Amino acid sequence: MNPPEPTSAQILHRWTKDADAIGIDFNTVWTTWVHTKAMMEAVGDSERARKHPEAFYLRHFVLQATIEHIILGVRRQVDRDKRARSLRNLLEEIIARPDGYALDACVARSLERADGWGFQGHRDQYEAEARALYVQVADASGTQFDVPKLQADLAELASLCADLKTIADKYIAHKDREAPDIGVDFATLDDRIAKLRALQRKYTRLFDGGSAGAGEPDPEEMRSLYRFPWLADADDLR
């Protein structure tokens, strides 16, 4: 006997939980990437750091491990396993039910978050933001999702992640003997992550009511971490 079909309320609850999880997950990837760039720029700007004998290990081990972590985070967003909370799965589910989260529900969700955080005096601002977000993905009626728009974004997601997925599958998760010769340089990875983050936020912020992560990471704030000596020498401790 087949299990009963989920109700509209159950589907919306799942979409909301998934969007929250996806937003937090990719915000972590993004913040890790921004801090990694800040660290490498700080090392690159310091002749003492560049010439330090341990800099080799920073570049070839710590940086490599961090980039692998970031690529795996990108890979998670195109996971097809239906148990996975991925942006691909979220978009495919919405495409199958474009009337499952109407404009009014999106506005209500945003106002609910505003009220929950005690921002009742800013309800107009929250509503305006919800409507502006929804119009990017709405059909001609303006009240429900536009399937062609979502399909185009799904195709862009797959394209942006394609070679990073191959790297994750063939080189990071497995050392595949038959892996293709593929690589992504620093600038390309930077561009991909920025585009993926914009695509992720385009959808997850429809459901999170403005709670997408801990805010924008500030590269200069992160660089400030490297502007003072971390460890005291033995002489300094006497």
C-alpha positions in Angstrom: 0.0 0.0 0.0 1.4 3.4 -1.0 1.8 6.1 1.6 -0.7 8.9 1.4 0.2 12.0 -0.6 1.5 14.8 1.6 -0.9 17.7 2.1 -0.2 21.2 0.8 0.6 22.3 4.4 3.1 19.4 4.8 4.8 20.2 1.5 5.1 23.9 2.4 6.5 23.0 5.8 9.2 20.8 4.1 10.1 23.5 1.6 10.5 26.0 4.4 12.7 23.6 6.5 14.7 22.7 3.4 15.2 26.4 2.4 16.4 27.3 5.9 18.9 24.4 5.8 20.1 25.2 2.3 20.6 28.9 3.2 22.6 28.1 6.3 24.7 25.5 4.5 25.6 27.7 1.6 26.2 30.7 3.9 28.8 28.6 5.6 30.4 27.8 2.3 30.4 31.5 1.3 31.8 32.7 4.6 34.6 30.0 4.5 35.5 31.1 1.0 35.6 34.8 1.9 37.8 34.1 4.9 40.0 31.8 2.8 40.6 34.6 0.3 41.3 37.0 3.1 43.9 34.6 4.6 45.6 34.0 1.2 45.7 37.7 0.4 47.2 38.4 3.8 49.9 35.8 3.3 50.5 37.1 -0.2 50.9 40.7 1.0 53.5 39.7 3.6 57.0 38.8 2.5 57.8 37.4 5.9 54.8 35.1 5.7 55.5 34.0 2.1 59.1 33.1 2.9 58.3 31.3 6.2 59.2 27.6 5.9 55.8 26.6 7.2 54.0 28.6 4.5 54.4 25.5 2.2 52.1 23.5 4.5 49.6 26.4 4.6 49.3 26.5 0.9 49.5 22.8 0.0 47.6 21.3 2.9 45.4 23.7 4.8 44.3 25.6 1.7 43.8 22.4 -0.2 41.6 21.0 2.6 39.6 24.2 2.8 38.9 24.3 -1.0 37.9 20.6 -0.9 35.4 21.4 1.9 34.0 24.3 -0.2 33.7 22.2 -3.4 31.8 19.5 -1.4 29.5 22.3 -0.1 28.8 23.3 -3.7 28.3 19.6 -4.7 25.6 19.2 -2.0 23.4 21.8 -3.8 23.0 19.5 -6.9 22.4 16.3 -4.9 19.6 14.3 -6.6 19.0 12.0 -3.6 15.5 12.7 -2.5 16.5 12.5 1.1 18.9 15.4 0.6 18.2 19.1 1.3 19.7 20.5 -1.9 18.8 23.5 -4.1 18.3 21.2 -7.0 15.6 19.2 -5.1 13.9 22.3 -3.8 13.6 23.8 -7.3 12.4 20.5 -8.9 9.7 20.2 -6.2 8.6 23.8 -6.7 8.5 23.3 -10.5 6.2 20.3 -9.9 3.9 22.4 -7.8 4.2 26.0 -8.9 1.1 27.0 -7.0 2.4 25.5 -3.7 3.7 28.8 -2.3 1.8 31.8 -3.5 2.8 35.5 -3.1 0.4 35.9 -0.2 2.0 33.0 1.7 5.5 34.5 1.0 4.4 37.9 2.4 2.8 36.2 5.4 6.0 34.2 6.1 8.0 37.4 6.1 5.6 39.3 8.4 5.6 36.3 10.7 9.4 36.5 11.0 9.2 40.3 11.6 6.7 39.8 14.4 8.6 37.0 15.9 11.8 39.1 16.1 9.9 42.1 17.6 10.2 44.2 14.4 6.5 45.1 14.2 7.5 48.7 13.4 9.2 47.5 10.2 6.4 45.3 8.8 6.0 47.5 5.7 9.7 47.1 4.9 9.5 43.3 5.3 6.4 43.1 3.1 8.0 45.2 0.4 11.1 43.0 0.5 9.0 39.8 0.2 7.1 41.2 -2.8 10.4 42.3 -4.5 11.9 38.9 -4.0 8.8 37.1 -5.3 8.5 39.2 -8.5 11.8 37.8 -9.7 10.3 34.3 -9.9 6.6 35.0 -10.5 4.6 34.3 -13.6 2.5 37.0 -15.4 -0.2 36.9 -12.6 2.5 37.8 -10.1 0.9 35.5 -7.6 2.6 32.1 -8.2 5.9 30.7 -9.5 6.8 30.8 -13.2 7.9 27.4 -14.3 10.1 28.5 -17.2 12.0 30.9 -14.9 12.6 28.1 -12.4 13.7 25.7 -15.2 16.2 28.2 -16.5 17.6 28.7 -13.0 17.8 24.9 -12.5 19.7 24.6 -15.7 22.1 27.4 -14.6 22.6 25.7 -11.3 23.5 22.4 -13.0 25.9 24.3 -15.4 27.6 26.2 -12.6 28.2 23.1 -10.6 29.0 20.6 -13.3 32.8 20.5 -13.2 32.9 21.1 -9.4 30.6 18.1 -9.0 33.0 16.0 -11.1 35.9 17.1 -8.9 33.9 16.3 -5.8 32.9 12.9 -7.1 36.0 11.8 -8.8 38.8 13.4 -6.8 37.6 14.3 -3.4 35.1 11.6 -2.4 36.9 9.0 -4.5 40.3 8.7 -6.1 38.9 7.5 -9.4 41.5 5.8 -11.7 39.4 7.0 -14.7 38.8 10.5 -13.5 39.0 13.1 -16.3 41.8 15.7 -16.3 39.9 18.7 -14.9 40.7 21.7 -12.8 39.3 25.0 -11.7 41.5 28.0 -11.0 41.0 30.4 -8.0 39.3 33.2 -10.1 36.9 30.7 -11.7 36.0 29.2 -8.3 35.4 32.7 -6.9 33.1 33.6 -9.8 31.1 30.3 -9.5 30.6 30.7 -5.7 29.4 34.3 -6.1 26.9 33.2 -8.8 25.7 30.2 -6.9 25.2 32.3 -3.7 23.1 34.8 -5.7 21.0 31.9 -7.1 20.6 30.2 -3.7 19.5 33.5 -2.0 17.0 34.2 -4.8 15.0 31.2 -3.6 15.8 30.5 0.0 15.1 34.1 1.1 11.5 33.6 -0.2 11.0 31.2 2.7 13.3 32.4 5.4 11.7 35.8 6.1 15.1 37.5 6.1 17.1 35.1 8.3 19.6 34.0 5.7 22.7 33.4 7.8 24.6 35.7 10.1 25.0 38.6 7.7 27.5 39.6 5.0 31.1 38.6 5.8 33.4 41.6 5.6 36.7 40.8 3.9 38.5 43.8 5.6 37.3 42.7 9.0 38.6 39.2 8.3 42.0 40.6 7.0 42.3 42.5 10.3 42.8 39.2 12.1 46.2 38.9 10.4 47.4 42.5 11.2 48.7 41.7 14.7 51.1 39.0 16.1 49.1 36.0 17.4 51.7 34.3 19.5 54.1 35.7 22.0 57.7 34.6 21.8 59.3 33.1 24.9 61.1 36.4 25.6 57.8 38.3 25.6 56.4 36.0 28.2 59.1 36.7 30.8 
